Amino acid sequence: MHKLLKKLFSIFIFFTAVTGVLFLTSGESRAQGGTCLVAITKVAEGGEGLIFDFQVEVGGNFGLAQFIGGVRSVVNFGPGEPASLTELPNPGWEQVDRECESGPGVTVTEIEGGFTFDCLNPQPEVVQAECTFVNVRVANVPTLSEWGMIAAAAGLGLVGVFFAIRRKRAAVNS
């Protein structure tokens, strides 16, 4: 039952994210002759079904989109509305690769953490760019600084001295 609710929640989030991105696309650009479609695939080995946050800007309007690991989503935007899609940091995950292949009618430019898109010639019902974002899980292993290691060594040294004195006293008293 818990897995079913989790899956239904993931589907709900997915459709909410897609609806939010579609909302950012203005109706005026659709009236000018259609929209450009961009397919986004989120790859995260071991993170299938996890939600990854992206910042979306379409025509000067900012919003948040959420893409699900292992799922291909399609977003649209109109001509004359430069759009950008940037992945936000996700705790425990690191973006290691991203690539985007554009087709006719869309120019794609790589930026830090994502891409910008310019819709030059909308093609009805045709995906004009395929983008993939790849993340890997990062180990959250704490590390000690040099001072921390010195303090740890000193602490262990004091514990050793304490037990040596205690042992010597026990030997003298017996």
ROSE-4610 file (N, C-alpha, C; in Angstrom, 1 decimal, always signed):
// ROSE-4610
residu = [M/M/M/H/H/H/K/K/K/L/L/L/L/L/L/K/K/K/K/K/K/L/L/L/F/F/F/S/S/S/I/I/I/F/F/F/I/I/I/F/F/F/F/F/F/T/T/T/A/A/A/V/V/V/T/T/T/G/G/G/V/V/V/L/L/L/F/F/F/L/L/L/T/T/T/S/S/S/G/G/G/E/E/E/S/S/S/R/R/R/A/A/A/Q/Q/Q/G/G/G/G/G/G/T/T/T/C/C/C/L/L/L/V/V/V/A/A/A/I/I/I/T/T/T/K/K/K/V/V/V/A/A/A/E/E/E/G/G/G/G/G/G/E/E/E/G/G/G/L/L/L/I/I/I/F/F/F/D/D/D/F/F/F/Q/Q/Q/V/V/V/E/E/E/V/V/V/G/G/G/G/G/G/N/N/N/F/F/F/G/G/G/L/L/L/A/A/A/Q/Q/Q/F/F/F/I/I/I/G/G/G/G/G/G/V/V/V/R/R/R/S/S/S/V/V/V/V/V/V/N/N/N/F/F/F/G/G/G/P/P/P/G/G/G/E/E/E/P/P/P/A/A/A/S/S/S/L/L/L/T/T/T/E/E/E/L/L/L/P/P/P/N/N/N/P/P/P/G/G/G/W/W/W/E/E/E/Q/Q/Q/V/V/V/D/D/D/R/R/R/E/E/E/C/C/C/E/E/E/S/S/S/G/G/G/P/P/P/G/G/G/V/V/V/T/T/T/V/V/V/T/T/T/E/E/E/I/I/I/E/E/E/G/G/G/G/G/G/F/F/F/T/T/T/F/F/F/D/D/D/C/C/C/L/L/L/N/N/N/P/P/P/Q/Q/Q/P/P/P/E/E/E/V/V/V/V/V/V/Q/Q/Q/A/A/A/E/E/E/C/C/C/T/T/T/F/F/F/V/V/V/N/N/N/V/V/V/R/R/R/V/V/V/A/A/A/N/N/N/V/V/V/P/P/P/T/T/T/L/L/L/S/S/S/E/E/E/W/W/W/G/G/G/M/M/M/I/I/I/A/A/A/A/A/A/A/A/A/A/A/A/G/G/G/L/L/L/G/G/G/L/L/L/V/V/V/G/G/G/V/V/V/F/F/F/F/F/F/A/A/A/I/I/I/R/R/R/R/R/R/K/K/K/R/R/R/A/A/A/A/A/A/V/V/V/N/N/N/S/S/S]
num = [1/1/1/2/2/2/3/3/3/4/4/4/5/5/5/6/6/6/7/7/7/8/8/8/9/9/9/10/10/10/11/11/11/12/12/12/13/13/13/14/14/14/15/15/15/16/16/16/17/17/17/18/18/18/19/19/19/20/20/20/21/21/21/22/22/22/23/23/23/24/24/24/25/25/25/26/26/26/27/27/27/28/28/28/29/29/29/30/30/30/31/31/31/32/32/32/33/33/33/34/34/34/35/35/35/36/36/36/37/37/37/38/38/38/39/39/39/40/40/40/41/41/41/42/42/42/43/43/43/44/44/44/45/45/45/46/46/46/47/47/47/48/48/48/49/49/49/50/50/50/51/51/51/52/52/52/53/53/53/54/54/54/55/55/55/56/56/56/57/57/57/58/58/58/59/59/59/60/60/60/61/61/61/62/62/62/63/63/63/64/64/64/65/65/65/66/66/66/67/67/67/68/68/68/69/69/69/70/70/70/71/71/71/72/72/72/73/73/73/74/74/74/75/75/75/76/76/76/77/77/77/78/78/78/79/79/79/80/80/80/81/81/81/82/82/82/83/83/83/84/84/84/85/85/85/86/86/86/87/87/87/88/88/88/89/89/89/90/90/90/91/91/91/92/92/92/93/93/93/94/94/94/95/95/95/96/96/96/97/97/97/98/98/98/99/99/99/100/100/100/101/101/101/102/102/102/103/103/103/104/104/104/105/105/105/106/106/106/107/107/107/108/108/108/109/109/109/110/110/110/111/111/111/112/112/112/113/113/113/114/114/114/115/115/115/116/116/116/117/117/117/118/118/118/119/119/119/120/120/120/121/121/121/122/122/122/123/123/123/124/124/124/125/125/125/126/126/126/127/127/127/128/128/128/129/129/129/130/130/130/131/131/131/132/132/132/133/133/133/134/134/134/135/135/135/136/136/136/137/137/137/138/138/138/139/139/139/140/140/140/141/141/141/142/142/142/143/143/143/144/144/144/145/145/145/146/146/146/147/147/147/148/148/148/149/149/149/150/150/150/151/151/151/152/152/152/153/153/153/154/154/154/155/155/155/156/156/156/157/157/157/158/158/158/159/159/159/160/160/160/161/161/161/162/162/162/163/163/163/164/164/164/165/165/165/166/166/166/167/167/167/168/168/168/169/169/169/170/170/170/171/171/171/172/172/172/173/173/173/174/174/174]
x = [+0.8/+0.0/+0.9/+2.0/+2.8/+3.5/+4.0/+4.6/+3.6/+2.4/+1.3/+1.1/+1.0/+0.8/+2.0/+3.2/+4.4/+4.4/+4.1/+4.0/+3.0/+1.8/+0.7/+1.2/+1.9/+2.4/+3.4/+4.3/+5.3/+4.6/+3.6/+2.8/+2.2/+1.6/+0.9/+1.9/+3.1/+4.2/+4.6/+4.8/+5.2/+4.2/+2.9/+1.9/+1.8/+2.0/+2.0/+3.2/+4.3/+5.5/+5.3/+4.8/+4.6/+3.5/+2.5/+1.5/+2.1/+2.9/+3.6/+4.4/+5.2/+6.0/+5.1/+4.1/+3.2/+2.5/+2.2/+1.6/+2.5/+3.8/+4.8/+4.8/+4.4/+4.3/+3.1/+3.4/+2.2/+1.3/+0.1/-0.9/-0.6/+0.0/+0.3/+1.2/+2.2/+3.2/+2.5/+1.6/+0.9/+0.0/-0.5/-1.3/-0.5/+0.8/+1.7/+2.1/+1.7/+2.1/+2.7/+2.3/+2.8/+3.9/+4.3/+5.4/+6.5/+7.6/+8.7/+8.7/+8.9/+8.9/+10.3/+10.6/+11.9/+11.7/+12.3/+12.2/+13.4/+13.0/+14.0/+14.0/+15.2/+15.3/+16.2/+15.7/+16.5/+17.1/+18.4/+19.0/+19.7/+19.3/+20.0/+20.0/+21.1/+21.2/+20.9/+19.9/+19.5/+18.5/+18.2/+17.3/+16.0/+15.7/+14.4/+13.3/+12.4/+11.3/+11.5/+12.8/+13.1/+12.8/+12.5/+12.2/+13.4/+13.7/+14.8/+14.3/+14.7/+14.2/+15.0/+14.3/+14.9/+14.3/+15.1/+14.6/+14.3/+13.2/+12.7/+12.5/+13.0/+12.7/+12.2/+11.0/+10.4/+9.9/+10.5/+10.1/+10.2/+11.2/+11.3/+10.6/+9.7/+9.0/+9.8/+10.0/+10.7/+9.7/+10.1/+9.3/+10.1/+9.5/+10.1/+9.5/+10.3/+9.8/+10.5/+9.8/+10.3/+10.3/+11.4/+11.5/+11.8/+11.3/+11.4/+12.6/+13.4/+14.5/+14.0/+14.6/+14.2/+13.0/+12.5/+11.3/+11.7/+11.1/+11.3/+10.0/+10.3/+9.2/+9.4/+8.3/+8.3/+7.8/+8.6/+8.1/+8.0/+7.3/+7.2/+7.3/+7.7/+7.8/+7.6/+7.2/+6.9/+8.0/+7.9/+8.9/+9.0/+10.2/+10.4/+10.4/+10.4/+10.4/+11.7/+12.8/+14.0/+13.7/+14.0/+13.8/+15.1/+15.1/+16.3/+15.8/+16.6/+16.3/+17.6/+17.6/+18.8/+18.5/+19.3/+19.1/+19.6/+18.7/+19.1/+19.8/+20.7/+21.4/+20.4/+20.6/+19.8/+20.6/+20.3/+21.1/+21.4/+22.6/+23.0/+23.3/+23.1/+23.3/+24.1/+24.9/+25.7/+25.5/+25.3/+25.2/+26.6/+26.7/+28.0/+28.1/+26.9/+26.9/+25.5/+25.6/+24.3/+24.6/+23.7/+23.9/+22.5/+22.6/+21.3/+21.6/+20.8/+20.9/+19.6/+19.9/+18.8/+18.6/+17.3/+16.9/+16.6/+16.0/+15.7/+14.7/+14.9/+14.0/+14.3/+15.3/+15.6/+17.1/+17.6/+19.0/+19.2/+20.2/+20.4/+21.8/+21.9/+23.2/+23.4/+24.6/+24.8/+25.2/+24.6/+25.0/+25.3/+25.8/+26.1/+24.9/+24.9/+23.8/+22.7/+22.7/+21.6/+21.8/+20.7/+20.7/+19.7/+19.9/+19.0/+18.5/+17.2/+16.6/+16.0/+16.2/+15.5/+14.7/+13.4/+12.5/+12.4/+13.0/+13.0/+11.9/+11.6/+10.6/+9.9/+8.8/+8.0/+7.6/+7.7/+7.2/+6.1/+4.9/+3.8/+4.0/+3.8/+3.9/+5.2/+6.3/+7.6/+8.6/+9.2/+10.2/+11.4/+11.8/+12.9/+14.2/+14.2/+15.5/+15.3/+16.4/+16.4/+17.6/+17.2/+18.2/+18.2/+19.4/+19.6/+20.4/+20.0/+20.7/+21.1/+22.3/+22.8/+23.3/+22.8/+23.3/+23.8/+24.7/+25.2/+25.0/+24.8/+24.7/+26.1/+26.2/+27.5/+27.5/+28.6/+28.8/+28.9/+28.1/+28.2/+29.1/+30.4/+31.3/+32.0/+31.8/+32.5/+34.0/+34.7/+36.2/+36.6/+37.8/+38.4/+39.4/+39.4/+40.5/+41.8/+42.9/+44.2/+44.1/+43.4/+43.3/+42.4/+41.4/+40.6/+41.3/+42.2/+43.0/+44.0/+44.6/+45.6/+44.9/+43.7/+42.9/+42.5/+42.1/+41.8/+43.0/+44.2/+45.4/+45.8/+45.6/+45.9/+45.0/+43.7/+42.8/+43.1/+43.5/+43.8/+45.1/+46.0/+47.3/+47.0/+46.0/+45.7/+45.0/+44.1/+43.5/+44.6/+45.5/+46.6/+47.4/+47.7/+48.5/+47.7/+46.4/+45.5/+45.5/+45.4/+45.4/+46.8/+47.8/+49.2/+49.4/+49.0/+49.1/+48.3/+47.1/+46.2/+46.8/+47.4/+48.0/+49.2/+50.0/+51.2/+50.8/+49.7/+49.2/+48.7/+48.0/+47.5/+48.7/+49.8/+50.9/+51.7/+51.7/+52.4/+51.6/+50.3/+49.4/+49.3/+49.7/+49.5/+50.7]
y = [-1.2/+0.0/+1.3/+1.2/+2.4/+2.7/+1.6/+1.8/+2.3/+1.9/+2.4/+3.9/+4.3/+5.7/+6.6/+6.0/+6.7/+6.9/+5.9/+5.9/+6.9/+6.9/+7.8/+9.3/+9.5/+10.8/+11.3/+10.4/+10.7/+11.1/+10.4/+10.7/+12.1/+12.3/+13.6/+14.7/+14.6/+15.6/+15.8/+14.7/+14.8/+15.7/+15.4/+16.1/+17.6/+17.8/+19.1/+19.9/+19.3/+20.0/+20.3/+19.4/+19.6/+20.7/+20.7/+21.7/+23.1/+23.1/+24.4/+24.9/+24.1/+24.5/+24.9/+24.2/+24.6/+26.0/+26.2/+27.5/+28.6/+28.4/+29.5/+29.9/+29.0/+29.3/+30.2/+31.4/+32.3/+31.9/+32.2/+31.9/+32.7/+33.9/+34.7/+34.1/+33.4/+32.7/+31.6/+30.9/+29.8/+30.3/+31.5/+32.1/+32.5/+32.7/+33.1/+32.0/+30.8/+29.7/+28.5/+28.2/+27.0/+27.2/+26.0/+26.0/+25.1/+25.2/+24.3/+23.3/+22.0/+21.0/+20.5/+20.4/+19.9/+18.7/+17.6/+16.4/+16.4/+16.2/+16.2/+14.8/+14.2/+12.9/+13.1/+12.6/+12.7/+11.3/+11.2/+9.9/+10.0/+9.1/+9.0/+7.5/+6.9/+5.4/+5.2/+4.4/+4.2/+5.3/+6.2/+7.3/+7.4/+6.2/+6.2/+6.5/+7.4/+7.8/+9.0/+9.4/+10.5/+11.8/+12.8/+14.1/+15.0/+15.6/+16.6/+17.9/+19.0/+20.3/+21.1/+21.8/+22.6/+24.0/+25.0/+26.4/+26.6/+27.1/+27.3/+28.8/+29.4/+30.7/+30.7/+31.3/+31.4/+32.8/+33.5/+34.9/+35.8/+35.6/+36.5/+36.0/+35.0/+34.5/+33.3/+33.3/+32.2/+31.2/+30.0/+29.0/+27.8/+26.9/+25.6/+24.5/+23.6/+22.4/+21.2/+20.1/+18.9/+17.8/+17.2/+16.0/+14.8/+13.7/+12.4/+11.6/+11.1/+10.2/+9.0/+8.8/+7.7/+8.0/+9.2/+9.6/+10.6/+10.4/+11.4/+12.3/+13.6/+14.6/+15.5/+16.1/+17.1/+18.4/+19.5/+20.8/+21.7/+22.7/+23.5/+25.0/+25.8/+27.2/+27.8/+29.1/+29.7/+30.4/+30.8/+31.6/+33.0/+33.5/+34.9/+34.8/+33.7/+33.5/+32.7/+33.3/+32.5/+31.8/+30.6/+29.7/+29.2/+29.0/+28.3/+27.3/+26.2/+25.2/+24.8/+25.0/+24.8/+23.9/+22.8/+21.9/+22.5/+22.5/+23.0/+21.9/+22.2/+21.2/+20.3/+19.0/+18.1/+17.3/+17.4/+16.8/+15.3/+14.9/+13.5/+13.2/+14.1/+13.9/+15.0/+14.6/+15.5/+15.3/+16.5/+16.4/+16.2/+15.1/+14.8/+14.9/+15.0/+15.2/+15.7/+16.5/+16.9/+17.1/+16.8/+17.0/+17.3/+18.0/+18.4/+18.4/+17.7/+17.7/+18.4/+19.5/+20.2/+19.9/+20.0/+19.7/+21.0/+21.0/+22.2/+23.1/+24.4/+25.3/+25.7/+25.0/+25.4/+25.5/+26.6/+26.6/+26.4/+25.6/+25.3/+25.8/+26.4/+26.9/+26.3/+25.8/+25.2/+26.3/+26.3/+27.2/+26.4/+27.0/+26.3/+25.6/+24.3/+23.6/+23.3/+23.8/+23.5/+24.1/+24.5/+25.0/+26.1/+26.9/+27.9/+27.5/+27.8/+27.4/+28.7/+28.7/+29.8/+29.0/+29.3/+28.7/+29.6/+29.1/+29.9/+29.5/+28.2/+27.8/+26.6/+26.8/+25.7/+24.7/+23.4/+22.3/+21.6/+21.7/+21.1/+19.6/+19.3/+17.9/+17.2/+17.9/+17.3/+17.8/+16.8/+17.1/+17.7/+18.9/+19.6/+19.6/+19.1/+19.0/+17.9/+17.1/+16.0/+16.3/+16.5/+16.9/+15.8/+15.5/+14.5/+15.1/+14.9/+15.4/+14.1/+13.9/+12.7/+13.1/+12.4/+12.6/+11.3/+11.4/+10.2/+10.5/+9.5/+9.6/+9.9/+10.9/+11.2/+10.6/+10.1/+9.5/+10.7/+10.7/+11.8/+11.4/+11.2/+10.7/+12.0/+12.2/+13.4/+13.2/+14.3/+14.3/+15.2/+14.9/+15.8/+16.7/+17.9/+18.8/+18.4/+19.1/+18.8/+19.1/+20.2/+20.5/+19.4/+18.9/+17.9/+16.6/+16.3/+15.1/+15.2/+16.4/+16.7/+16.5/+17.1/+17.0/+15.6/+14.8/+13.4/+12.6/+12.9/+12.2/+12.6/+13.9/+14.3/+13.6/+13.6/+12.9/+11.4/+10.7/+9.3/+9.2/+10.2/+10.1/+10.3/+11.2/+11.4/+10.2/+9.5/+8.3/+7.2/+7.2/+6.2/+6.5/+7.7/+8.1/+7.8/+8.1/+7.8/+6.3/+5.4/+4.0/+3.5/+4.1/+3.7/+4.0/+5.2/+5.6/+4.7/+4.4/+3.5/+2.1/+1.6/+0.3/+0.3/+1.4/+1.4/+1.5/+2.3/+2.3/+1.0/+0.3/-1.1/-2.0/-1.9/-2.8/-2.5/-1.2/-0.7/-1.2/-1.1/-1.5/-3.0/-3.8/-5.2/-5.9]
z = [+0.0/+0.0/+0.0/+0.8/+0.9/-0.4/-1.1/-2.4/-3.4/-3.4/-4.3/-4.1/-2.8/-2.5/-2.9/-2.7/-3.2/-4.7/-5.4/-6.9/-7.3/-6.7/-7.1/-6.8/-5.7/-5.3/-6.4/-6.8/-7.8/-9.1/-9.5/-10.8/-10.6/-9.4/-9.2/-9.3/-8.7/-8.8/-10.2/-11.0/-12.4/-13.2/-13.0/-13.8/-13.3/-12.0/-11.5/-12.1/-12.2/-12.7/-14.2/-14.9/-16.4/-16.6/-15.8/-15.9/-15.5/-14.5/-14.2/-15.3/-16.0/-17.1/-18.2/-18.5/-19.6/-19.3/-18.0/-17.6/-17.9/-17.7/-18.0/-19.4/-20.3/-21.7/-22.0/-22.6/-22.8/-23.9/-23.8/-24.9/-26.1/-26.0/-27.2/-28.1/-27.6/-28.5/-29.3/-28.6/-29.3/-30.4/-30.2/-31.3/-32.5/-32.3/-33.3/-34.2/-33.9/-34.8/-34.1/-32.9/-32.2/-31.2/-30.8/-29.8/-30.1/-29.5/-29.7/-28.6/-28.9/-27.9/-27.6/-26.3/-25.8/-24.9/-25.2/-24.3/-23.3/-22.1/-21.0/-20.4/-20.3/-19.6/-18.4/-17.3/-16.0/-15.7/-15.8/-15.5/-14.1/-13.2/-11.9/-11.5/-11.7/-11.4/-9.9/-9.6/-8.2/-7.7/-8.6/-8.2/-9.0/-9.6/-10.4/-9.4/-9.9/-9.1/-8.2/-8.0/-7.1/-7.9/-7.2/-7.8/-7.8/-8.9/-9.0/-9.4/-8.7/-9.0/-10.0/-10.9/-11.9/-11.9/-12.2/-12.3/-13.8/-14.1/-15.5/-15.7/-16.8/-17.1/-18.5/-18.7/-20.1/-20.2/-21.2/-21.5/-20.3/-19.4/-18.3/-17.0/-17.1/-16.0/-15.4/-14.1/-13.4/-12.8/-12.7/-12.1/-11.7/-11.0/-10.6/-11.3/-11.8/-12.5/-11.7/-11.7/-11.0/-12.0/-12.2/-13.1/-12.3/-12.7/-11.9/-12.6/-11.7/-12.2/-13.0/-14.2/-15.0/-15.9/-15.9/-16.7/-17.8/-18.9/-20.0/-20.0/-20.0/-20.0/-21.2/-21.6/-22.7/-22.2/-22.5/-22.2/-23.5/-23.4/-24.6/-24.3/-25.3/-25.2/-26.6/-26.6/-27.9/-28.5/-29.8/-30.5/-29.9/-29.9/-29.3/-27.8/-27.2/-25.7/-25.4/-25.2/-24.8/-23.5/-23.4/-22.3/-21.7/-20.4/-19.8/-18.8/-18.7/-17.8/-17.0/-15.7/-14.9/-13.7/-13.6/-12.5/-11.2/-10.1/-8.8/-8.0/-7.1/-6.3/-5.6/-5.6/-4.9/-3.8/-2.6/-1.5/-1.8/-1.7/-2.0/-3.4/-4.3/-5.8/-6.4/-7.4/-8.1/-9.6/-10.3/-11.8/-12.4/-13.1/-13.7/-15.2/-15.8/-17.3/-17.7/-18.8/-19.4/-20.9/-21.7/-23.1/-23.7/-24.8/-25.5/-27.0/-27.7/-29.2/-29.7/-30.5/-31.0/-32.5/-32.9/-34.3/-34.9/-36.1/-36.8/-36.1/-36.1/-35.5/-34.1/-33.4/-32.0/-31.9/-31.3/-30.9/-29.4/-29.1/-27.7/-27.3/-26.2/-25.7/-24.3/-24.0/-22.7/-21.7/-20.5/-19.5/-18.2/-17.2/-16.0/-15.4/-15.3/-14.7/-15.7/-16.9/-17.8/-19.2/-19.8/-21.2/-21.4/-22.4/-22.9/-24.2/-24.5/-25.8/-26.5/-27.8/-28.6/-29.7/-29.6/-30.6/-31.8/-32.9/-34.2/-35.1/-35.2/-36.1/-35.5/-34.9/-34.2/-35.2/-34.8/-35.6/-34.8/-35.3/-34.5/-34.2/-33.0/-32.5/-32.8/-32.9/-33.2/-32.1/-31.4/-30.4/-31.2/-30.9/-31.6/-30.9/-29.6/-28.9/-27.9/-27.7/-26.7/-25.7/-24.5/-23.5/-22.4/-21.9/-20.8/-19.7/-18.5/-17.3/-16.5/-16.2/-15.5/-14.2/-13.1/-11.8/-11.2/-10.3/-9.5/-8.0/-7.2/-5.8/-5.3/-4.3/-3.7/-2.3/-1.9/-0.6/+0.4/+1.4/+2.4/+3.5/+3.3/+4.3/+4.9/+6.1/+6.7/+6.7/+6.5/+6.6/+7.7/+8.2/+9.3/+8.6/+9.1/+8.7/+9.4/+9.0/+9.7/+11.2/+11.6/+13.0/+13.7/+13.0/+13.6/+13.8/+12.9/+13.0/+14.1/+14.3/+15.3/+16.7/+16.8/+18.1/+18.4/+17.4/+17.6/+18.1/+17.5/+17.9/+19.3/+19.6/+21.0/+22.0/+21.6/+22.5/+22.8/+21.7/+21.8/+22.7/+22.5/+23.3/+24.8/+25.1/+26.5/+27.1/+26.3/+26.8/+27.0/+26.1/+26.3/+27.6/+27.8/+29.0/+30.3/+30.3/+31.4/+31.7/+30.7/+31.0/+31.4/+30.9/+31.3/+32.8/+33.2/+34.6/+35.5/+35.1/+35.8/+36.0/+34.9/+35.0/+35.9/+35.8/+36.7/+38.2/+38.5/+39.9/+40.4/+39.4/+39.8/+40.0/+39.3/+39.5/+40.8/+41.2/+42.4/+43.6/+43.6/+44.7/+44.9/+43.9/+44.1/+44.6]
